[in-house]
Amino acid sequence: MSTNKSIDFFDRQFRQQPPETVLQLNPFELVILPYLDGKVLDFGCGMGNLAFAAAARGCSVTAFDASPAAIDHITHRATAEGLPVSAHLADLRDHQLVDDYDCIVSIGLLMFFDGPTALRVLDQLQDRVRPGGIAAINLMIEGSTYVDMFDPSSHCLFAPDELELRFAGWEVLHSKLQCFDAPMATLKRFTTIVARKPQKN
Ligand SMILES: C[S@@+](CC[C@H](N)C(=O)[O-])C[C@H]1O[C@@H](n2cnc3c(N)ncnc32)[C@H](O)[C@@H]1O
């Protein structure tokens, strides 16, 4: 699998992460968790905090990420805790999904792809949600000035309203813009959307 600066950044961070922080849900995961049900895909799962929290609520979770440290951690934890979380190493810039899901989550991933790739991947995620199912997408948007984790040749920042426009025709259950302070007086701006796919007529 090819790697890049972003993948290496997170793999290194996950290897150094103190064990107690591994179990904490981030603010986006806390918002999205109550919407998850049934067969769930976590696309860009990191250390799997959300995947395990969803599995503990009765979901069966398939999780993908390009960090070997994250996938090893999730695989061992799933065995140790006997929870239905299956984790797979993959470069998600170019990954063909073969199943449909009740819920698809992607938190903090798509900004690590170039613009056309991010839109193509988002299309695929929307396609793979079953009718009546849920998509929950979070990404960094324009106005973010923290760029340490970006690969110079491969990243994008959506316009603040772009994600909502991409979900036209879906029932929006949650939509929020958020701004956080980042190192060296920089900012991280995010948008999060949770939306229900229309039922087929
Ligand atoms: C900001 S973290 C988010 C992780 C998790 N969703 C969370 O909310 O904690 C970004 C994740 O994207 C993954 N990632 C970055 N580029 C990737 C790529 N090309 N393919 C697969 N995963 C990638 C990183 O390994 C990392 O786990």
The ligand as a Tripos MOL2 file, in Angstrom:
@<TRIPOS>MOLECULE
LIG
   27    29     1     0     0
SMALL
NO_CHARGES

@<TRIPOS>ATOM
      1 C1         -8.2760   12.9150   11.9120 C.3       1 LIG1
      2 S1         -8.0460   11.1490   11.9260 S.3       1 LIG1
      3 C2         -9.7150   10.6350   12.2100 C.3       1 LIG1
      4 C3         -9.8190    9.2600   12.7800 C.3       1 LIG1
      5 C4        -11.1810    8.9120   13.3760 C.3       1 LIG1
      6 N1        -12.2130    8.9230   12.3770 N.3       1 LIG1
      7 C5        -11.5230    9.8310   14.5100 C.2       1 LIG1
      8 O1        -12.5200   10.5620   14.4290 O.co2     1 LIG1
      9 O2        -10.7930    9.8260   15.5190 O.co2     1 LIG1
     10 C6         -7.7940   10.8070   10.2150 C.3       1 LIG1
     11 C7         -7.6800    9.3460    9.8680 C.3       1 LIG1
     12 O3         -7.6030    9.2360    8.4410 O.3       1 LIG1
     13 C8         -6.6620    8.2200    8.1430 C.3       1 LIG1
     14 N2         -6.1860    8.4110    6.7600 N.ar      1 LIG1
     15 C9         -5.5550    9.5010    6.2430 C.ar      1 LIG1
     16 N3         -5.3100    9.3020    4.9320 N.ar      1 LIG1
     17 C10        -5.8140    8.0770    4.6210 C.ar      1 LIG1
     18 C11        -5.8800    7.3110    3.4270 C.ar      1 LIG1
     19 N4         -5.3720    7.7580    2.2750 N.pl3     1 LIG1
     20 N5         -6.4940    6.0920    3.4670 N.ar      1 LIG1
     21 C12        -7.0080    5.6210    4.6390 C.ar      1 LIG1
     22 N6         -6.9760    6.3020    5.8040 N.ar      1 LIG1
     23 C13        -6.3750    7.5230    5.7890 C.ar      1 LIG1
     24 C14        -5.5900    8.3450    9.2110 C.3       1 LIG1
     25 O4         -4.8200    7.1800    9.3550 O.3       1 LIG1
     26 C15        -6.4430    8.6640   10.4370 C.3       1 LIG1
     27 O5         -6.8370    7.5080   11.1140 O.3       1 LIG1
@<TRIPOS>BOND
     1     1     2 1
     2     2     3 1
     3     2    10 1
     4     3     4 1
     5     4     5 1
     6     5     6 1
     7     5     7 1
     8     7     8 2
     9     7     9 1
    10    10    11 1
    11    11    12 1
    12    11    26 1
    13    12    13 1
    14    13    14 1
    15    13    24 1
    16    14    15 ar
    17    14    23 ar
    18    15    16 ar
    19    16    17 ar
    20    17    18 ar
    21    17    23 ar
    22    18    19 1
    23    18    20 ar
    24    20    21 ar
    25    21    22 ar
    26    22    23 ar
    27    24    25 1
    28    24    26 1
    29    26    27 1
@<TRIPOS>SUBSTRUCTURE
     1 LIG1         1 GROUP 0 **** ****
